[in-house]
């Protein structure tokens, strides 16, 4: 079961699509949109990634970082990022460790994959919102942007 709002986002390290190391802890102090997707290059995942890419400037204006996570190897994520000119980081969770930490590892499938779930993490490293069970896939990006706007507005009002 996916983690719930209010809990601390589990810390992890993973390999990016460019081959570098990513550490979630290094983004503390920023809003993070951490979205899990089942498989690069598939129809739903492509529409979702392209929508996050379309909205990326708006996320960045609000101080948010967008990061995609799948169980695909870095090479597949790299091809995915290049083919669709994705401007945000894609992480490879080939053993499903990160998906397991967040409670989104798909059970009972032959191929290791993550469920389509988006976590919006606040500046303090706590999960602010969980977006799941939403169709079409690209709607995750729009709902995540709404959540980031709410977080940014509440921080501005402090």
C-alpha positions as a LaTeX table, in Angstrom:
\begin{tabular}{lrrr}
\hline
Residue & $x$ (\AA) & $y$ (\AA) & $z$ (\AA) \\
\hline
Unk1 & 0.00 & 0.00 & 0.00 \\
Unk2 & 1.33 & 3.43 & $-0.98$ \\
Unk3 & 2.57 & 5.74 & 1.74 \\
Unk4 & 0.07 & 8.27 & 3.05 \\
Unk5 & 0.28 & 12.08 & 3.34 \\
Unk6 & 1.99 & 13.34 & 6.49 \\
Unk7 & 4.68 & 10.67 & 6.68 \\
Unk8 & 8.32 & 11.39 & 6.02 \\
Unk9 & 9.34 & 10.50 & 2.47 \\
Unk10 & 11.78 & 7.58 & 2.61 \\
Unk11 & 15.33 & 8.51 & 1.73 \\
Unk12 & 16.97 & 6.64 & $-1.15$ \\
Unk13 & 19.71 & 6.70 & $-3.77$ \\
Unk14 & 19.26 & 5.64 & $-7.40$ \\
Unk15 & 20.91 & 5.89 & $-10.82$ \\
Unk16 & 19.67 & 8.58 & $-13.21$ \\
Unk17 & 19.09 & 8.12 & $-16.93$ \\
Unk18 & 22.41 & 9.89 & $-17.51$ \\
Unk19 & 24.29 & 7.45 & $-15.25$ \\
Unk20 & 24.85 & 9.75 & $-12.28$ \\
Unk21 & 23.75 & 9.11 & $-8.69$ \\
Unk22 & 20.62 & 10.74 & $-7.29$ \\
Unk23 & 19.92 & 11.23 & $-3.58$ \\
Unk24 & 16.49 & 12.39 & $-2.48$ \\
Unk25 & 17.97 & 13.98 & 0.67 \\
Unk26 & 19.87 & 16.45 & $-1.49$ \\
Unk27 & 16.55 & 18.06 & $-2.48$ \\
Unk28 & 15.48 & 18.84 & 1.10 \\
Unk29 & 14.22 & 22.42 & 1.19 \\
Unk30 & 12.54 & 22.07 & $-2.21$ \\
Unk31 & 9.19 & 20.64 & $-3.25$ \\
Unk32 & 9.67 & 17.32 & $-5.03$ \\
Unk33 & 7.23 & 15.64 & $-7.39$ \\
Unk34 & 8.26 & 11.99 & $-7.34$ \\
Unk35 & 6.24 & 10.05 & $-9.86$ \\
Unk36 & 6.40 & 6.31 & $-10.41$ \\
Unk37 & 5.54 & 4.90 & $-13.82$ \\
Unk38 & 5.28 & 1.26 & $-14.95$ \\
Unk39 & 7.43 & 1.18 & $-18.11$ \\
Unk40 & 9.21 & 3.66 & $-20.37$ \\
Unk41 & 8.09 & 3.90 & $-24.01$ \\
Unk42 & 4.57 & 2.59 & $-23.37$ \\
Unk43 & 1.57 & 4.68 & $-24.37$ \\
Unk44 & 0.35 & 5.81 & $-20.94$ \\
Unk45 & 3.83 & 6.41 & $-19.56$ \\
Unk46 & 4.77 & 8.42 & $-22.65$ \\
Unk47 & 1.69 & 10.64 & $-22.39$ \\
Unk48 & 2.36 & 11.14 & $-18.67$ \\
Unk49 & 6.04 & 12.01 & $-19.15$ \\
Unk50 & 5.28 & 14.41 & $-22.01$ \\
Unk51 & 2.69 & 16.21 & $-19.87$ \\
Unk52 & 5.15 & 16.59 & $-16.98$ \\
Unk53 & 7.61 & 17.96 & $-19.55$ \\
Unk54 & 5.02 & 20.44 & $-20.90$ \\
Unk55 & 4.37 & 21.72 & $-17.37$ \\
Unk56 & 7.99 & 21.66 & $-16.20$ \\
Unk57 & 8.52 & 25.43 & $-16.41$ \\
Unk58 & 5.48 & 25.99 & $-14.16$ \\
Unk59 & 6.77 & 23.43 & $-11.63$ \\
Unk60 & 10.19 & 25.10 & $-11.63$ \\
Unk61 & 8.72 & 28.62 & $-11.18$ \\
Unk62 & 7.15 & 27.30 & $-7.97$ \\
Unk63 & 10.49 & 25.86 & $-6.84$ \\
Unk64 & 9.53 & 22.24 & $-7.49$ \\
Unk65 & 11.67 & 19.44 & $-8.92$ \\
Unk66 & 10.08 & 16.68 & $-11.03$ \\
Unk67 & 11.61 & 13.20 & $-10.88$ \\
Unk68 & 10.28 & 10.07 & $-12.61$ \\
Unk69 & 10.99 & 6.55 & $-11.31$ \\
Unk70 & 10.59 & 3.17 & $-13.03$ \\
Unk71 & 12.10 & $-0.27$ & $-12.80$ \\
Unk72 & 13.54 & 0.18 & $-16.29$ \\
Unk73 & 17.34 & 0.08 & $-16.69$ \\
Unk74 & 19.15 & 3.42 & $-17.14$ \\
Unk75 & 19.69 & 2.74 & $-20.87$ \\
Unk76 & 15.94 & 2.40 & $-21.51$ \\
Unk77 & 15.18 & 5.55 & $-19.50$ \\
Unk78 & 17.93 & 7.38 & $-21.40$ \\
Unk79 & 16.37 & 6.42 & $-24.75$ \\
Unk80 & 12.96 & 7.46 & $-23.39$ \\
Unk81 & 14.29 & 10.86 & $-22.25$ \\
Unk82 & 16.08 & 11.46 & $-25.55$ \\
Unk83 & 13.21 & 10.34 & $-27.79$ \\
Unk84 & 10.75 & 12.72 & $-26.10$ \\
Unk85 & 13.24 & 15.48 & $-25.13$ \\
Unk86 & 12.39 & 15.09 & $-21.45$ \\
Unk87 & 14.02 & 17.83 & $-19.38$ \\
Unk88 & 13.70 & 16.23 & $-15.95$ \\
Unk89 & 15.47 & 13.35 & $-14.24$ \\
Unk90 & 14.39 & 9.75 & $-14.68$ \\
Unk91 & 15.55 & 7.21 & $-12.11$ \\
Unk92 & 16.14 & 3.50 & $-12.56$ \\
Unk93 & 14.91 & 1.28 & $-9.76$ \\
Unk94 & 15.84 & $-2.02$ & $-11.41$ \\
Unk95 & 15.49 & $-4.07$ & $-8.21$ \\
Unk96 & 12.25 & $-2.37$ & $-7.16$ \\
Unk97 & 13.76 & $-1.14$ & $-3.88$ \\
Unk98 & 12.49 & 2.44 & $-4.15$ \\
Unk99 & 9.03 & 1.30 & $-5.32$ \\
Unk100 & 8.94 & $-1.09$ & $-2.35$ \\
Unk101 & 9.90 & 1.74 & 0.07 \\
Unk102 & 7.01 & 3.84 & $-1.24$ \\
Unk103 & 4.57 & 0.92 & $-1.31$ \\
Unk104 & 4.02 & 1.01 & $-5.07$ \\
Unk105 & 5.77 & $-2.15$ & $-6.27$ \\
Unk106 & 3.32 & $-4.12$ & $-8.41$ \\
Unk107 & 2.57 & $-7.52$ & $-6.97$ \\
Unk108 & 1.81 & $-10.65$ & $-8.93$ \\
Unk109 & 3.22 & $-9.59$ & $-12.28$ \\
Unk110 & 5.93 & $-11.45$ & $-14.14$ \\
Unk111 & 7.96 & $-8.32$ & $-14.79$ \\
Unk112 & 9.05 & $-6.13$ & $-11.90$ \\
Unk113 & 7.30 & $-2.76$ & $-12.21$ \\
Unk114 & 5.86 & 0.10 & $-10.20$ \\
Unk115 & 2.27 & 1.23 & $-10.03$ \\
Unk116 & 1.44 & 4.65 & $-11.47$ \\
Unk117 & 1.53 & 6.78 & $-8.32$ \\
Unk118 & 2.72 & 10.36 & $-7.82$ \\
Unk119 & 4.02 & 11.69 & $-4.51$ \\
Unk120 & 4.28 & 15.42 & $-3.84$ \\
Unk121 & 6.88 & 15.93 & $-1.13$ \\
Unk122 & 7.05 & 19.20 & 0.79 \\
Unk123 & 10.17 & 21.23 & 1.63 \\
Unk124 & 10.50 & 19.43 & 4.98 \\
Unk125 & 10.65 & 16.02 & 3.29 \\
Unk126 & 7.11 & 14.95 & 4.21 \\
Unk127 & 4.62 & 13.52 & 1.76 \\
Unk128 & 2.02 & 16.25 & 1.15 \\
Unk129 & $-0.14$ & 14.46 & $-1.43$ \\
Unk130 & $-0.46$ & 11.06 & $-3.06$ \\
Unk131 & $-2.04$ & 10.83 & $-6.51$ \\
Unk132 & $-3.12$ & 7.34 & $-7.56$ \\
Unk133 & $-5.87$ & 5.61 & $-9.47$ \\
Unk134 & $-6.18$ & 8.57 & $-11.84$ \\
Unk135 & $-6.89$ & 8.21 & $-15.55$ \\
Unk136 & $-5.80$ & 9.27 & $-18.06$ \\
Unk137 & $-2.16$ & 8.90 & $-17.02$ \\
Unk138 & $-1.20$ & 12.44 & $-18.00$ \\
Unk139 & $-3.67$ & 13.85 & $-15.47$ \\
Unk140 & $-1.06$ & 13.00 & $-12.79$ \\
Unk141 & 1.00 & 15.98 & $-13.98$ \\
Unk142 & $-1.91$ & 18.42 & $-13.77$ \\
Unk143 & $-2.96$ & 17.22 & $-10.30$ \\
Unk144 & 0.64 & 17.34 & $-9.09$ \\
Unk145 & 0.94 & 20.93 & $-10.32$ \\
Unk146 & $-2.24$ & 21.86 & $-8.40$ \\
Unk147 & $-0.74$ & 20.29 & $-5.26$ \\
Unk148 & 2.54 & 22.17 & $-5.74$ \\
Unk149 & 0.62 & 25.43 & $-6.18$ \\
Unk150 & $-1.17$ & 24.81 & $-2.88$ \\
Unk151 & 2.14 & 24.08 & $-1.11$ \\
Unk152 & 3.79 & 27.17 & $-2.59$ \\
Unk153 & 0.80 & 29.35 & $-1.63$ \\
Unk154 & 0.75 & 28.05 & 1.96 \\
Unk155 & 4.51 & 28.65 & 2.27 \\
Unk156 & 4.08 & 32.20 & 0.95 \\
Unk157 & 1.40 & 32.84 & 3.57 \\
Unk158 & 3.60 & 31.81 & 6.49 \\
\hline
\end{tabular}
